[in-house]
Amino acid sequence: MRPLRRSLTRTFLVGAVALVAGACSAASAAPGWSFPPSAPNGASGAVVAASAAPASAAPAATSGASAAPTAAPTLATAAPPSAPVSLNMTILSDTMTGRAGWPVFVPSDFTLPANSTVIVTVTNFDGATALPKGSQLYAKATGIVGGTFTVTPIKAGAPNGSASPTSTRSALDPAQVSHTFTILALGINVPLAPDARTTFMLHTGAPGTYAWRCLDPCGTGPYGWGGPMAATSGYMQGTLTIS
């Protein structure tokens, strides 16, 4: 009996050692592995090796789930520039208004969009009024696109045509200025040629209200500052609203 017991004891000890060795082997493999909960709808969860991918990597997909397609990258396109806005004004002579010494801008009050390019055309049926001494600076264009404007001479009976070729200028002879379009607050000044169509471009900025006026003394009185030049608005001065 003793030899049998010794044999059984030896067998039991060998099996126990084998079990312990297997347990130690499994324990050494466990660190670094995790078992996520089962996927919904009965799908079995996949075993994920936590050490197999860096922390920034996307989680592995569950078994049977298809990966979402990756959209192709697109380049942002700049918005196309807006088309220029047009402003058309007419200067009527005193013969046309029926009041001696009372020429007039039509319209005198107008609104332009903010942050826009504006093409301004002034059709002038009035003659020249020389700029007085000390005002010759107003014969030069300032504050407009490119610093230049075009002049197209016209005939009173055919204002849409041209009496001679169009020329590009940055200034006029002070003795040949008829009127000016001046917005002092914006630094804009354009001398306007007599019996001609003057065209120029300007950029509007932020919304606001600005006064404009003619600074060539073209009215009544000994110095030309009376009549339409002294009027509050509607003749040789008005309001620009940028909105």
Summary of the structure (lengths in Angstrom):
residues: 243
radius of gyration: 44.1
end to end distance: 113.8
largest distance: 150.9
contacts: 612
relative contact order: 0.15
helix: 21%
strand: 30%
